Amino acid sequence: DYDQVGIKILTETNVESIDLEAQKLESTAGTIGFDTLVIATGSFPFIPPIPGVDAEGVCVLKTIEDAQRIAECIDQVKEAVIVGAGAIGLEVGSALISRGIKITVVELLPYVLPLILDPDMAQLVNNHLIDMGARVICGAAVTEVLTDDEGKVRGVKVGDDELPCQMVLMSTGVRPQTELAKKAGIDIGPSGGIVTDSALHVKKGRQYLSNVYASGDCVEVVKDFTYQRTISPLGTSAWRLARVVADNIMGRNSFQAPFTSPNVCVVGDLQIGSVGLTTHAASISGFETQSRVNTGPSAARYYPKLHMITSKILIDASRRIVGGQIISDGSGVKCRIDTLSVAMAAKMKVDDFAHVETCYAPPVSALVDPLTLTAQSFFDVC
């Protein structure tokens, strides 16, 4: 119970302004004073500014209420278009297929899951989507949502083509919600997130404010290896940031390390995960990388319920592991992405990682783990 631990929650209340000098907020519930302030305003779905996006049947998925609205309308939907081939778009698409709805995925970039996978790994997902019955169009944009006389979605335009549909899911990413911080004079970085130091104090002008923090999707974070500023709109990232803020408010002097943003999603029968840099992200940051891909079984080959796990490891010129991508047709992705995340946090080189001990029991693992095989393939000469 929040009341028992001294937490007062004001629901259905909007904060309208922050006065940092007077240490008070103006809200729809009145003036609220503070000694310490945490700004955690989150993010909002980005919707491309194209004609027809306000039509009935155009959806986003960010909240439980968004999901409920989708659930209420899909009984009338026979065909749907997913705009954006990120994790949420593909997960919704596979769920719609399971409900008997035909889907078309339209992605502006050349392949699906472009922010977390390389093209060779993305092709495995693309093929699986096609096997499920989806149509996948990459390297093209939806330029208009078409409506009928009642203002309902009847299709979309992609180039010169019209794709009929009764629902459009805009899955084109999120943007930090920072208007309140901007109005208060708090610095906003090039990624659109709130600028903080490693203790998550916000910056105003030339100084960081010791009693004002920011946390969650609205915050700009530092990407590991490249040290570029970005946002990391993941639940795990929000938890890590919140923990640092809470520690510092309690006087524990915590600092936020750079992010590798490990992630995992499920598309149909595939589990898909990644951590750290992709080849493209490394290239545009000036990193030279090598990579290896290998496929191995999740259990002893004579077990009938084994899954095949395809893994890719990226290393830099010093042979340090800087990225990884894993796809399985059943299970085993999450634990291996976590393993790579730990290795990267420890700044491990692939030479050391290839010799790390792993456990073995025929029902649950192969004698040599698929990830170990991928690491060892960096030493193969033929």
N, C-alpha and C positions, 0 to 999 in steps of 0.2 A: 504494500500500500504506500503510495507516494507521500501521503500526508504524514504517515508515521515516521518517515525519514526526513521530514522538513522540506519536501518538494511541492511547490504550488504550481499547478498546471492551468493555464488559461487557454481553453479551446475556443475556436471561432473568434479569435482575436488577431487583428492585424497590427503590426508595428508600422507606424507611418514615417517616423524619423528618429534619428539617433543624434543626441547632443553629446559629443565626446568630452567637451570641456566641463559641462555641467553634470556629466555622468547621469543622464536620464534619457528615457525613451518616451516618445509620444505614441500612444496606441489607441485603438478603439475602446479599450478598457480604462483609458485615462493615462496619467503620467506615472511612469515606473522608474524609480531610481536604481542605481547599481554601483557596487564597488568594483566588481569584475564582470565583464561582458563576454559572452561567447556568441559569435555570429555563425549560425549553421543553417543558412537559408536554402541549401540544396541546389538543385538544378531543375531545368524545365526541358521538355522535348522540343527539339528544333524541327520546325515545319517549313519546308521550302516555300518561298514566296511565289507560288505559281497559281494561275487561275483555277478556281473551283475548290480550293482546299477547305473552304468553309461549308461544303456540301454535306448533307445528311448521309452518313455512311463512311465518312473519312475519320479514322480512329488513330489514336496513339496508345502506347502502353507504358505507363510510368507508375501508376498507382493501382490499388485494389479496385477503386471506383472505375478506372479505365477498363480493367479486366471485366468488371460486371457489365459495363456498357457493351463491350464486345460480345459477351455471352448472351445478352438480351437480343442482339440483332442477327446473330449468325444463323438462326433458324430460317431466315428469309434469304440467305446467301447461298448461291450455287457456285459463284466464281469470285475470287478475291485476288487483289494485287498487293504484294508486299513491296514497298519502296524502301530499298536499303537492305543489303545482305549481311548485316551484322548479326550478333548472337541472338538478340531478342527477336528480330525479324524472322530468322530461320527457325527459331524455336516455336514461334507462333504459327509460322507456315506449316511446320510438320504437325502441329496440333490440329490445324484446320483440315489438313489432308486426312487425319484420322477420323474427322467428322464427315468425310465424304465431299469436301469442298475442293474444287479445282483451284490451284494457286499458280500465279506467275510472280516470280521474284525479279525485280529490276534493280540492278546495281550500277551506279555511275562509274565505279572503278573497274578494272579489267577482270576481277575475279571475286568470288565470295569471301567473306570474312577477311577483308584486305588489311585490317589493322592488327590482326593477330596471327595470320598465316602467310607463308610464302606461296607462290603460285602452284608449285608441285603438290603441296599438302592440301591447298584449297581445291585442287582438282578432284581429290578423293571425296570431298564433301559435295562438290558439284555433281559428280557421278551418282552419289547416293540420293541426292535430291531428285535427279532425273528418274532413278529407279523407283522412287516413291510416287512418281507421277507428276512432279512439279515441272513447270517450264522455267528456265533460268535465262535471263537476258543480262549480260554484263557489258560494260562499256557504253551504256546508254542511259538517258535520263527521261523521267516522266516530266513532260512539259506542261501538261494540263489535265485536270480532273474534269471529265465530262459529266453533265447532269441532265436529268429529264425535266419535264415541265413542272414537277413537284419539288425540284431542288434536290433530288436524291441522286446518288452516284449511279451512273450507267456504264462508265468505262473510263479509261485513261488514254492519253496520247503519248506514244513513245516514238520519237522521230515522225515518220509519215504514217505510222500504223496506229490503229485504234484497237485497244484491248478491252473487250466487254467485261464488266464486273459489277458487283453490287456492293462491294466493300473495298476500301483502300486503307491499308495500315501504313502510316508514316513512321518508319523505323530508321530515321536518319540522324540518330545521335542526340546528345543533350548539350545544353549550354549552362554555364554557372549562373545562378540567380544572384546577381550582385548589385541590383539597382539601389537597394537600401544602403549598402556600404559606399557606393559611389556618392550618393547624396550626402553622406557624412564626411566625405573628403578622404576616404581610405583608398590607398593605391590599388589599382587593378593592373594585372600583368598582361603580357602579350597573348597568353592563352585565353584570356577572359576571366580568369580566376583571381581571387583576392591574394595579394602579395603578403607573405609572412616570412619570418625568420624560421630557423629550424626548431624553435620552441613553439612556433605557431602564433607568435604575437603579430598583429597586423601592423602595417606600415602606413604612416600618414606624413607626407612630405619627406623629410630627411630622417625621421626617427621612427623606431618601432615602439608601440605603446605597451607598457608592461602589464596593464590590466585589461587589455582587449585582445581576445583570441579569435581565430576563425577555424572552422573544422568542417569536414565533409566535402560534398560535391562542389561547393562554391569556392574551394581553396585551390590555389596553384601549388603543385608539388614539383619536386625535382626528379627527373628520370635518371635512373642509374646508368652508368657507363658514359652517356652523352652529356649528362648534367644540364640538359635542356629543361625549361619549365613547361609544364603541361598540366592537364587535369587527369585524375584517375577515378572515374565515377563507378567504383565498385564497392559493394558492401564491406568487403574486407579492408579496403583502403579507408573507408569512413570509420570503421572500428579502430584501426591503428591511429588515425588522426585524433579521434575522440579520446583514446587512452593517453596520448601525449598531453593533450589539453588538461585532462583531469589530473594527471600526475603533477603538472606544473602549478595548477591552482592549489593543490595540496602541498606544494613546496618540495616536490621530489626531483626537480631539475631533469626532466626528460627531453630528448631531442629526437626529431624525426629523420630517419635515414632515407636515402634516395629510394625510389620505388622501382620495382621490376614488374609490378601488377600481374601476378599469376592469376589466371582465369580458366574457367571450364564451362562448357555448355553441352547440351544434349540435343541433337538434331536427328529425329527418327531413331534408328538403332545405333547411331554413332555417338560416342563421347569424344569431345574435341577440347584440347587445352593448349595453352601457350603461356610463356613467361619470358620476360626480357625483350630483347630486340628481335625483329624480323630482319631478313636480308635487306629489304628496302629501307627500313628505318635506319639500319646501320650505314647503308650507302649514302643516304642524304645527309648523314651526320659526319661523313668523312671516315667512317670505320671500314677497314678491310677485314672481311670475315671469310672463314672457310666453314663448310658444313658437310655433314654426312647424314644419310637417311638409311634406316634399316627397319625391317619388319620381322617380328618374332612372336612366338606364342605366349599366351598368358599362363599356361600350365603345361605339364608334360604332354607331349604330342599324342600319346595314346589315350588321353582323357577326352571323352566325347563332347564336353561342354567348354572347351577352351575358346578363347577369343584371340584374334590377331591384332597386335599392337604395332603401329607404325610410328617411329619416333625420329625426330630431326634435332640435331644439336649444332649450334653455331658457336664458333670460337673466334677470338681476335688474334692479332699478330703475336701476342705473348702466349697464346694457347689457353687463355682464360675463357671459361664458358660464359657467353654473353646472351644466349637465347636458347629456347627450346620449344618444340611443338610436338604434340602427341595426339594421335587419333586411334581409337579402338572401336571395333564393331561390337563391343559388349561392355567391358568394364576395365578398370585399372589405370585410368588417365589421371584422376585427381591425385592419387598418392605419388605418382611419378613426377607430375608437375611440381608438387610440394618438395620432392627430393631435389629437383633441379633448382628450385627457389632457395633451398638451404645451401646447396653447392655454390650458387652465385653469390649469396650473402657472405659466404666464407671465402669468396674470391678464388675458388678452386680452379685449377687447370685441368683440362681434359685428361692429361697424363695421370693425375692422381685419381680423378673420378673413375677412370676405367678399371682401377684396382680396388675400389671400395667393396667390402664384403656385403653380400645380400643373402637373404634367407632362401631356403628351398624346401618345398613339400609338393609332390606331384599334383595334388588337386588345385593348388593355388598359385604355383609359380613354375617357371621353367628352371632348369639347372643354372643357366646363365640368363639373367634378366634381359629383356629386349633393350632396355636403356643402356645396360652395360655393353651389349653387342654394338650398339651405335657408337658409344664412346671408343670402344676398341677398334672400330673400323677406321679411325683416324690413323692407325698404325699399319693398316693393310698396305701391302706393296703390289698386290696383283689381284 
